[in-house]
Amino acid sequence: MTNPTLRREAELYISRQSQTVGYRNLVPTNLQEASDLAVANLFWYFKLRDESEEGVPA
C-alpha cells in the first residue's frame, strides 16, 4: 500500500462502500489519517463483504 495511487483508490472504494452500509465516518478525509494497514484491512473487509453478497441468491 505504499503506492499513493493505489492507496487513494482504496480510500475511495472504502468511502463509497461504507456509505451504503451507513458508516458515515469512513470518508476520505478520515482515511487519509489512517495507517496503510488499516486502509488495507478496510479495503479487504468491504471487498469480501461485496463478494459474499453477490453469491447469495435474491
N, CA, C, O and CB atoms as a CASP TS submission, in Angstrom:
PFRMAT TS
TARGET T0000
AUTHOR 0000-0000-0000
METHOD Language model
MODEL 1
PARENT N/A
ATOM      1  N   MET     1       0.821  -1.201   0.000  1.00  0.00           N
ATOM      2  CA  MET     1       0.000   0.000   0.000  1.00  0.00           C
ATOM      3  C   MET     1       0.860   1.259   0.000  1.00  0.00           C
ATOM      4  O   MET     1       0.342   2.346   0.254  1.00  0.00           O
ATOM      5  CB  MET     1      -0.931   0.002   1.204  1.00  0.00           C
ATOM      6  N   THR     2       2.125   1.149  -0.270  1.00  0.00           N
ATOM      7  CA  THR     2       2.948   2.344  -0.270  1.00  0.00           C
ATOM      8  C   THR     2       2.757   3.177  -1.531  1.00  0.00           C
ATOM      9  O   THR     2       3.187   4.329  -1.578  1.00  0.00           O
ATOM     10  CB  THR     2       4.398   1.968  -0.121  1.00  0.00           C
ATOM     11  N   ASN     3       2.120   2.614  -2.552  1.00  0.00           N
ATOM     12  CA  ASN     3       1.851   3.350  -3.775  1.00  0.00           C
ATOM     13  C   ASN     3       0.696   4.327  -3.508  1.00  0.00           C
ATOM     14  O   ASN     3      -0.418   3.893  -3.212  1.00  0.00           O
ATOM     15  CB  ASN     3       1.511   2.375  -4.957  1.00  0.00           C
ATOM     16  N   PRO     4       0.947   5.633  -3.610  1.00  0.00           N
ATOM     17  CA  PRO     4      -0.096   6.625  -3.303  1.00  0.00           C
ATOM     18  C   PRO     4      -1.344   6.497  -4.163  1.00  0.00           C
ATOM     19  O   PRO     4      -2.451   6.754  -3.690  1.00  0.00           O
ATOM     20  CB  PRO     4       0.460   8.003  -3.462  1.00  0.00           C
ATOM     21  N   THR     5      -1.177   6.103  -5.427  1.00  0.00           N
ATOM     22  CA  THR     5      -2.340   5.955  -6.301  1.00  0.00           C
ATOM     23  C   THR     5      -3.225   4.803  -5.845  1.00  0.00           C
ATOM     24  O   THR     5      -4.447   4.941  -5.802  1.00  0.00           O
ATOM     25  CB  THR     5      -1.897   5.734  -7.749  1.00  0.00           C
ATOM     26  N   LEU     6      -2.619   3.669  -5.504  1.00  0.00           N
ATOM     27  CA  LEU     6      -3.389   2.525  -5.023  1.00  0.00           C
ATOM     28  C   LEU     6      -4.086   2.842  -3.705  1.00  0.00           C
ATOM     29  O   LEU     6      -5.235   2.456  -3.491  1.00  0.00           O
ATOM     30  CB  LEU     6      -2.483   1.307  -4.856  1.00  0.00           C
ATOM     31  N   ARG     7      -3.390   3.539  -2.836  1.00  0.00           N
ATOM     32  CA  ARG     7      -3.999   3.903  -1.560  1.00  0.00           C
ATOM     33  C   ARG     7      -5.204   4.821  -1.774  1.00  0.00           C
ATOM     34  O   ARG     7      -6.245   4.637  -1.142  1.00  0.00           O
ATOM     35  CB  ARG     7      -2.965   4.586  -0.650  1.00  0.00           C
ATOM     36  N   ARG     8      -5.065   5.798  -2.655  1.00  0.00           N
ATOM     37  CA  ARG     8      -6.160   6.732  -2.937  1.00  0.00           C
ATOM     38  C   ARG     8      -7.368   5.991  -3.514  1.00  0.00           C
ATOM     39  O   ARG     8      -8.509   6.275  -3.150  1.00  0.00           O
ATOM     40  CB  ARG     8      -5.692   7.833  -3.916  1.00  0.00           C
ATOM     41  N   GLU     9      -7.111   5.045  -4.412  1.00  0.00           N
ATOM     42  CA  GLU     9      -8.194   4.236  -4.966  1.00  0.00           C
ATOM     43  C   GLU     9      -8.874   3.405  -3.879  1.00  0.00           C
ATOM     44  O   GLU     9     -10.098   3.277  -3.865  1.00  0.00           O
ATOM     45  CB  GLU     9      -7.662   3.322  -6.072  1.00  0.00           C
ATOM     46  N   ALA    10      -8.084   2.846  -2.979  1.00  0.00           N
ATOM     47  CA  ALA    10      -8.646   2.063  -1.875  1.00  0.00           C
ATOM     48  C   ALA    10      -9.471   2.951  -0.955  1.00  0.00           C
ATOM     49  O   ALA    10     -10.541   2.541  -0.503  1.00  0.00           O
ATOM     50  CB  ALA    10      -7.529   1.367  -1.078  1.00  0.00           C
ATOM     51  N   GLU    11      -8.996   4.156  -0.669  1.00  0.00           N
ATOM     52  CA  GLU    11      -9.743   5.088   0.181  1.00  0.00           C
ATOM     53  C   GLU    11     -11.087   5.440  -0.450  1.00  0.00           C
ATOM     54  O   GLU    11     -12.101   5.499   0.246  1.00  0.00           O
ATOM     55  CB  GLU    11      -8.923   6.368   0.429  1.00  0.00           C
ATOM     56  N   LEU    12     -11.103   5.671  -1.749  1.00  0.00           N
ATOM     57  CA  LEU    12     -12.353   6.000  -2.437  1.00  0.00           C
ATOM     58  C   LEU    12     -13.314   4.807  -2.431  1.00  0.00           C
ATOM     59  O   LEU    12     -14.517   4.978  -2.236  1.00  0.00           O
ATOM     60  CB  LEU    12     -12.066   6.441  -3.883  1.00  0.00           C
ATOM     61  N   TYR    13     -12.790   3.620  -2.642  1.00  0.00           N
ATOM     62  CA  TYR    13     -13.615   2.413  -2.613  1.00  0.00           C
ATOM     63  C   TYR    13     -14.230   2.226  -1.228  1.00  0.00           C
ATOM     64  O   TYR    13     -15.425   1.958  -1.103  1.00  0.00           O
ATOM     65  CB  TYR    13     -12.781   1.172  -3.003  1.00  0.00           C
ATOM     66  N   ILE    14     -13.413   2.369  -0.199  1.00  0.00           N
ATOM     67  CA  ILE    14     -13.895   2.220   1.181  1.00  0.00           C
ATOM     68  C   ILE    14     -14.971   3.261   1.468  1.00  0.00           C
ATOM     69  O   ILE    14     -16.007   2.950   2.055  1.00  0.00           O
ATOM     70  CB  ILE    14     -12.726   2.357   2.195  1.00  0.00           C
ATOM     71  N   SER    15     -14.720   4.480   1.056  1.00  0.00           N
ATOM     72  CA  SER    15     -15.676   5.558   1.302  1.00  0.00           C
ATOM     73  C   SER    15     -17.016   5.272   0.642  1.00  0.00           C
ATOM     74  O   SER    15     -18.063   5.447   1.267  1.00  0.00           O
ATOM     75  CB  SER    15     -15.120   6.885   0.797  1.00  0.00           C
ATOM     76  N   ARG    16     -16.997   4.833  -0.617  1.00  0.00           N
ATOM     77  CA  ARG    16     -18.239   4.523  -1.333  1.00  0.00           C
ATOM     78  C   ARG    16     -18.986   3.363  -0.687  1.00  0.00           C
ATOM     79  O   ARG    16     -20.200   3.429  -0.489  1.00  0.00           O
ATOM     80  CB  ARG    16     -17.940   4.194  -2.795  1.00  0.00           C
ATOM     81  N   GLN    17     -18.263   2.312  -0.362  1.00  0.00           N
ATOM     82  CA  GLN    17     -18.906   1.141   0.214  1.00  0.00           C
ATOM     83  C   GLN    17     -19.426   1.411   1.624  1.00  0.00           C
ATOM     84  O   GLN    17     -20.474   0.895   2.011  1.00  0.00           O
ATOM     85  CB  GLN    17     -17.937  -0.024   0.235  1.00  0.00           C
ATOM     86  N   SER    18     -18.702   2.210   2.382  1.00  0.00           N
ATOM     87  CA  SER    18     -19.126   2.495   3.752  1.00  0.00           C
ATOM     88  C   SER    18     -20.389   3.334   3.793  1.00  0.00           C
ATOM     89  O   SER    18     -21.183   3.218   4.727  1.00  0.00           O
ATOM     90  CB  SER    18     -18.022   3.202   4.505  1.00  0.00           C
ATOM     91  N   GLN    19     -20.582   4.180   2.785  1.00  0.00           N
ATOM     92  CA  GLN    19     -21.797   4.997   2.738  1.00  0.00           C
ATOM     93  C   GLN    19     -23.036   4.134   2.527  1.00  0.00           C
ATOM     94  O   GLN    19     -24.101   4.432   3.069  1.00  0.00           O
ATOM     95  CB  GLN    19     -21.693   6.042   1.624  1.00  0.00           C
ATOM     96  N   THR    20     -22.901   3.063   1.742  1.00  0.00           N
ATOM     97  CA  THR    20     -24.044   2.178   1.509  1.00  0.00           C
ATOM     98  C   THR    20     -24.424   1.405   2.758  1.00  0.00           C
ATOM     99  O   THR    20     -25.583   1.029   2.932  1.00  0.00           O
ATOM    100  CB  THR    20     -23.739   1.208   0.382  1.00  0.00           C
ATOM    101  N   VAL    21     -23.449   1.167   3.632  1.00  0.00           N
ATOM    102  CA  VAL    21     -23.701   0.432   4.872  1.00  0.00           C
ATOM    103  C   VAL    21     -24.144   1.378   5.985  1.00  0.00           C
ATOM    104  O   VAL    21     -24.827   0.962   6.921  1.00  0.00           O
ATOM    105  CB  VAL    21     -22.444  -0.340   5.302  1.00  0.00           C
ATOM    106  N   GLY    22     -23.759   2.643   5.884  1.00  0.00           N
ATOM    107  CA  GLY    22     -24.136   3.615   6.898  1.00  0.00           C
ATOM    108  C   GLY    22     -23.000   4.013   7.823  1.00  0.00           C
ATOM    109  O   GLY    22     -23.230   4.647   8.852  1.00  0.00           O
ATOM    110  N   TYR    23     -21.755   3.639   7.458  1.00  0.00           N
ATOM    111  CA  TYR    23     -20.595   4.061   8.244  1.00  0.00           C
ATOM    112  C   TYR    23     -20.190   5.453   7.780  1.00  0.00           C
ATOM    113  O   TYR    23     -19.392   5.588   6.853  1.00  0.00           O
ATOM    114  CB  TYR    23     -19.403   3.048   8.100  1.00  0.00           C
ATOM    115  N   ARG    24     -20.718   6.464   8.399  1.00  0.00           N
ATOM    116  CA  ARG    24     -20.523   7.840   7.931  1.00  0.00           C
ATOM    117  C   ARG    24     -19.133   8.402   8.204  1.00  0.00           C
ATOM    118  O   ARG    24     -18.749   9.400   7.594  1.00  0.00           O
ATOM    119  CB  ARG    24     -21.536   8.727   8.567  1.00  0.00           C
ATOM    120  N   ASN    25     -18.379   7.792   9.097  1.00  0.00           N
ATOM    121  CA  ASN    25     -17.068   8.336   9.447  1.00  0.00           C
ATOM    122  C   ASN    25     -15.945   7.877   8.533  1.00  0.00           C
ATOM    123  O   ASN    25     -14.834   8.400   8.614  1.00  0.00           O
ATOM    124  CB  ASN    25     -16.735   7.965  10.847  1.00  0.00           C
ATOM    125  N   LEU    26     -16.211   6.918   7.674  1.00  0.00           N
ATOM    126  CA  LEU    26     -15.164   6.429   6.776  1.00  0.00           C
ATOM    127  C   LEU    26     -15.156   7.236   5.487  1.00  0.00           C
ATOM    128  O   LEU    26     -15.455   6.721   4.410  1.00  0.00           O
ATOM    129  CB  LEU    26     -15.364   4.934   6.467  1.00  0.00           C
ATOM    130  N   VAL    27     -14.814   8.483   5.616  1.00  0.00           N
ATOM    131  CA  VAL    27     -14.714   9.400   4.472  1.00  0.00           C
ATOM    132  C   VAL    27     -13.231   9.586   4.140  1.00  0.00           C
ATOM    133  O   VAL    27     -12.374   9.357   4.993  1.00  0.00           O
ATOM    134  CB  VAL    27     -15.405  10.788   4.783  1.00  0.00           C
ATOM    135  N   PRO    28     -12.922  10.001   2.901  1.00  0.00           N
ATOM    136  CA  PRO    28     -11.517  10.142   2.509  1.00  0.00           C
ATOM    137  C   PRO    28     -10.686  10.996   3.466  1.00  0.00           C
ATOM    138  O   PRO    28      -9.515  10.695   3.702  1.00  0.00           O
ATOM    139  CB  PRO    28     -11.441  10.735   1.138  1.00  0.00           C
ATOM    140  N   THR    29     -11.270  12.041   4.010  1.00  0.00           N
ATOM    141  CA  THR    29     -10.513  12.895   4.936  1.00  0.00           C
ATOM    142  C   THR    29     -10.035  12.103   6.144  1.00  0.00           C
ATOM    143  O   THR    29      -8.879  12.229   6.548  1.00  0.00           O
ATOM    144  CB  THR    29     -11.371  14.082   5.397  1.00  0.00           C
ATOM    145  N   ASN    30     -10.905  11.292   6.721  1.00  0.00           N
ATOM    146  CA  ASN    30     -10.526  10.478   7.870  1.00  0.00           C
ATOM    147  C   ASN    30      -9.599   9.335   7.469  1.00  0.00           C
ATOM    148  O   ASN    30      -8.695   8.972   8.222  1.00  0.00           O
ATOM    149  CB  ASN    30     -11.766   9.924   8.553  1.00  0.00           C
ATOM    150  N   LEU    31      -9.820   8.776   6.300  1.00  0.00           N
ATOM    151  CA  LEU    31      -8.988   7.664   5.851  1.00  0.00           C
ATOM    152  C   LEU    31      -7.558   8.096   5.552  1.00  0.00           C
ATOM    153  O   LEU    31      -6.638   7.284   5.646  1.00  0.00           O
ATOM    154  CB  LEU    31      -9.596   7.027   4.622  1.00  0.00           C
ATOM    155  N   GLN    32      -7.360   9.356   5.196  1.00  0.00           N
ATOM    156  CA  GLN    32      -6.010   9.852   4.944  1.00  0.00           C
ATOM    157  C   GLN    32      -5.159   9.799   6.212  1.00  0.00           C
ATOM    158  O   GLN    32      -3.935   9.687   6.136  1.00  0.00           O
ATOM    159  CB  GLN    32      -6.063  11.285   4.404  1.00  0.00           C
ATOM    160  N   GLU    33      -5.799   9.878   7.363  1.00  0.00           N
ATOM    161  CA  GLU    33      -5.079   9.835   8.630  1.00  0.00           C
ATOM    162  C   GLU    33      -4.819   8.411   9.112  1.00  0.00           C
ATOM    163  O   GLU    33      -4.030   8.202  10.034  1.00  0.00           O
ATOM    164  CB  GLU    33      -5.850  10.592   9.679  1.00  0.00           C
ATOM    165  N   ALA    34      -5.475   7.436   8.497  1.00  0.00           N
ATOM    166  CA  ALA    34      -5.324   6.042   8.907  1.00  0.00           C
ATOM    167  C   ALA    34      -4.020   5.468   8.366  1.00  0.00           C
ATOM    168  O   ALA    34      -3.474   5.939   7.368  1.00  0.00           O
ATOM    169  CB  ALA    34      -6.520   5.201   8.423  1.00  0.00           C
ATOM    170  N   SER    35      -3.542   4.441   9.051  1.00  0.00           N
ATOM    171  CA  SER    35      -2.319   3.780   8.601  1.00  0.00           C
ATOM    172  C   SER    35      -2.584   2.971   7.335  1.00  0.00           C
ATOM    173  O   SER    35      -3.731   2.677   6.999  1.00  0.00           O
ATOM    174  CB  SER    35      -1.757   2.870   9.708  1.00  0.00           C
ATOM    175  N   ASP    36      -1.506   2.617   6.640  1.00  0.00           N
ATOM    176  CA  ASP    36      -1.634   1.787   5.444  1.00  0.00           C
ATOM    177  C   ASP    36      -2.311   0.455   5.777  1.00  0.00           C
ATOM    178  O   ASP    36      -3.143  -0.033   5.012  1.00  0.00           O
ATOM    179  CB  ASP    36      -0.251   1.539   4.814  1.00  0.00           C
ATOM    180  N   LEU    37      -1.952  -0.118   6.908  1.00  0.00           N
ATOM    181  CA  LEU    37      -2.522  -1.395   7.314  1.00  0.00           C
ATOM    182  C   LEU    37      -4.020  -1.274   7.572  1.00  0.00           C
ATOM    183  O   LEU    37      -4.784  -2.160   7.189  1.00  0.00           O
ATOM    184  CB  LEU    37      -1.815  -1.916   8.561  1.00  0.00           C
ATOM    185  N   ALA    38      -4.443  -0.206   8.207  1.00  0.00           N
ATOM    186  CA  ALA    38      -5.874  -0.004   8.469  1.00  0.00           C
ATOM    187  C   ALA    38      -6.648   0.150   7.161  1.00  0.00           C
ATOM    188  O   ALA    38      -7.735  -0.410   7.019  1.00  0.00           O
ATOM    189  CB  ALA    38      -6.090   1.236   9.363  1.00  0.00           C
ATOM    190  N   VAL    39      -6.105   0.897   6.215  1.00  0.00           N
ATOM    191  CA  VAL    39      -6.760   1.079   4.922  1.00  0.00           C
ATOM    192  C   VAL    39      -6.837  -0.255   4.187  1.00  0.00           C
ATOM    193  O   VAL    39      -7.871  -0.581   3.603  1.00  0.00           O
ATOM    194  CB  VAL    39      -6.008   2.125   4.068  1.00  0.00           C
ATOM    195  N   ALA    40      -5.758  -1.023   4.212  1.00  0.00           N
ATOM    196  CA  ALA    40      -5.754  -2.329   3.548  1.00  0.00           C
ATOM    197  C   ALA    40      -6.784  -3.260   4.177  1.00  0.00           C
ATOM    198  O   ALA    40      -7.508  -3.953   3.462  1.00  0.00           O
ATOM    199  CB  ALA    40      -4.357  -2.964   3.616  1.00  0.00           C
ATOM    200  N   ASN    41      -6.854  -3.283   5.490  1.00  0.00           N
ATOM    201  CA  ASN    41      -7.831  -4.137   6.167  1.00  0.00           C
ATOM    202  C   ASN    41      -9.255  -3.724   5.839  1.00  0.00           C
ATOM    203  O   ASN    41     -10.097  -4.585   5.583  1.00  0.00           O
ATOM    204  CB  ASN    41      -7.615  -4.097   7.674  1.00  0.00           C
ATOM    205  N   LEU    42      -9.544  -2.447   5.841  1.00  0.00           N
ATOM    206  CA  LEU    42     -10.883  -1.968   5.491  1.00  0.00           C
ATOM    207  C   LEU    42     -11.225  -2.286   4.042  1.00  0.00           C
ATOM    208  O   LEU    42     -12.353  -2.671   3.735  1.00  0.00           O
ATOM    209  CB  LEU    42     -10.990  -0.462   5.733  1.00  0.00           C
ATOM    210  N   PHE    43     -10.255  -2.126   3.157  1.00  0.00           N
ATOM    211  CA  PHE    43     -10.481  -2.431   1.748  1.00  0.00           C
ATOM    212  C   PHE    43     -10.906  -3.887   1.585  1.00  0.00           C
ATOM    213  O   PHE    43     -11.893  -4.174   0.909  1.00  0.00           O
ATOM    214  CB  PHE    43      -9.214  -2.143   0.918  1.00  0.00           C
ATOM    215  N   TRP    44     -10.165  -4.804   2.201  1.00  0.00           N
ATOM    216  CA  TRP    44     -10.487  -6.225   2.051  1.00  0.00           C
ATOM    217  C   TRP    44     -11.749  -6.601   2.802  1.00  0.00           C
ATOM    218  O   TRP    44     -12.452  -7.524   2.393  1.00  0.00           O
ATOM    219  CB  TRP    44      -9.332  -7.081   2.534  1.00  0.00           C
ATOM    220  N   TYR    45     -12.052  -5.915   3.882  1.00  0.00           N
ATOM    221  CA  TYR    45     -13.320  -6.155   4.586  1.00  0.00           C
ATOM    222  C   TYR    45     -14.494  -5.893   3.645  1.00  0.00           C
ATOM    223  O   TYR    45     -15.385  -6.731   3.509  1.00  0.00           O
ATOM    224  CB  TYR    45     -13.430  -5.256   5.853  1.00  0.00           C
ATOM    225  N   PHE    46     -14.491  -4.732   2.997  1.00  0.00           N
ATOM    226  CA  PHE    46     -15.586  -4.378   2.096  1.00  0.00           C
ATOM    227  C   PHE    46     -15.562  -5.226   0.825  1.00  0.00           C
ATOM    228  O   PHE    46     -16.617  -5.593   0.307  1.00  0.00           O
ATOM    229  CB  PHE    46     -15.514  -2.894   1.736  1.00  0.00           C
ATOM    230  N   LYS    47     -14.374  -5.538   0.321  1.00  0.00           N
ATOM    231  CA  LYS    47     -14.258  -6.353  -0.886  1.00  0.00           C
ATOM    232  C   LYS    47     -14.856  -7.740  -0.651  1.00  0.00           C
ATOM    233  O   LYS    47     -15.640  -8.214  -1.473  1.00  0.00           O
ATOM    234  CB  LYS    47     -12.780  -6.471  -1.321  1.00  0.00           C
ATOM    235  N   LEU    48     -14.505  -8.392   0.445  1.00  0.00           N
ATOM    236  CA  LEU    48     -15.033  -9.714   0.757  1.00  0.00           C
ATOM    237  C   LEU    48     -16.521  -9.652   1.073  1.00  0.00           C
ATOM    238  O   LEU    48     -17.269 -10.571   0.740  1.00  0.00           O
ATOM    239  CB  LEU    48     -14.275 -10.325   1.930  1.00  0.00           C
ATOM    240  N   ARG    49     -16.944  -8.586   1.704  1.00  0.00           N
ATOM    241  CA  ARG    49     -18.365  -8.407   2.007  1.00  0.00           C
ATOM    242  C   ARG    49     -19.168  -8.315   0.716  1.00  0.00           C
ATOM    243  O   ARG    49     -20.231  -8.925   0.599  1.00  0.00           O
ATOM    244  CB  ARG    49     -18.587  -7.143   2.871  1.00  0.00           C
ATOM    245  N   ASP    50     -18.668  -7.563  -0.247  1.00  0.00           N
ATOM    246  CA  ASP    50     -19.340  -7.427  -1.534  1.00  0.00           C
ATOM    247  C   ASP    50     -19.401  -8.771  -2.264  1.00  0.00           C
ATOM    248  O   ASP    50     -20.432  -9.124  -2.837  1.00  0.00           O
ATOM    249  CB  ASP    50     -18.623  -6.384  -2.402  1.00  0.00           C
ATOM    250  N   GLU    51     -18.303  -9.511  -2.241  1.00  0.00           N
ATOM    251  CA  GLU    51     -18.275 -10.801  -2.915  1.00  0.00           C
ATOM    252  C   GLU    51     -19.245 -11.794  -2.269  1.00  0.00           C
ATOM    253  O   GLU    51     -19.878 -12.585  -2.969  1.00  0.00           O
ATOM    254  CB  GLU    51     -16.860 -11.367  -2.901  1.00  0.00           C
ATOM    255  N   SER    52     -19.362 -11.757  -0.947  1.00  0.00           N
ATOM    256  CA  SER    52     -20.268 -12.687  -0.284  1.00  0.00           C
ATOM    257  C   SER    52     -21.727 -12.332  -0.570  1.00  0.00           C
ATOM    258  O   SER    52     -22.575 -13.220  -0.652  1.00  0.00           O
ATOM    259  CB  SER    52     -20.011 -12.694   1.225  1.00  0.00           C
ATOM    260  N   GLU    53     -22.021 -11.051  -0.721  1.00  0.00           N
ATOM    261  CA  GLU    53     -23.385 -10.627  -1.067  1.00  0.00           C
ATOM    262  C   GLU    53     -23.750 -11.008  -2.498  1.00  0.00           C
ATOM    263  O   GLU    53     -24.909 -11.304  -2.788  1.00  0.00           O
ATOM    264  CB  GLU    53     -23.533  -9.117  -0.882  1.00  0.00           C
ATOM    265  N   GLU    54     -22.774 -11.001  -3.382  1.00  0.00           N
ATOM    266  CA  GLU    54     -23.018 -11.375  -4.766  1.00  0.00           C
ATOM    267  C   GLU    54     -23.358 -12.854  -4.890  1.00  0.00           C
ATOM    268  O   GLU    54     -24.117 -13.249  -5.776  1.00  0.00           O
ATOM    269  CB  GLU    54     -21.807 -11.045  -5.621  1.00  0.00           C
ATOM    270  N   GLY    55     -22.796 -13.673  -4.001  1.00  0.00           N
ATOM    271  CA  GLY    55     -23.018 -15.103  -4.054  1.00  0.00           C
ATOM    272  C   GLY    55     -24.324 -15.554  -3.443  1.00  0.00           C
ATOM    273  O   GLY    55     -24.697 -16.718  -3.593  1.00  0.00           O
ATOM    274  N   VAL    56     -25.038 -14.667  -2.755  1.00  0.00           N
ATOM    275  CA  VAL    56     -26.299 -15.007  -2.095  1.00  0.00           C
ATOM    276  C   VAL    56     -27.448 -14.810  -3.090  1.00  0.00           C
ATOM    277  O   VAL    56     -27.611 -13.713  -3.624  1.00  0.00           O
ATOM    278  CB  VAL    56     -26.515 -14.135  -0.810  1.00  0.00           C
ATOM    279  N   PRO    57     -28.244 -15.852  -3.347  1.00  0.00           N
ATOM    280  CA  PRO    57     -29.367 -15.668  -4.255  1.00  0.00           C
ATOM    281  C   PRO    57     -30.423 -14.732  -3.663  1.00  0.00           C
ATOM    282  O   PRO    57     -30.666 -14.744  -2.456  1.00  0.00           O
ATOM    283  CB  PRO    57     -29.994 -17.016  -4.594  1.00  0.00           C
ATOM    284  N   ALA    58     -31.039 -13.932  -4.514  1.00  0.00           N
ATOM    285  CA  ALA    58     -32.027 -12.956  -4.054  1.00  0.00           C
ATOM    286  C   ALA    58     -33.363 -13.591  -3.764  1.00  0.00           C
ATOM    287  O   ALA    58     -34.301 -12.900  -3.367  1.00  0.00           O
ATOM    288  CB  ALA    58     -32.201 -11.868  -5.074  1.00  0.00           C
TER
END
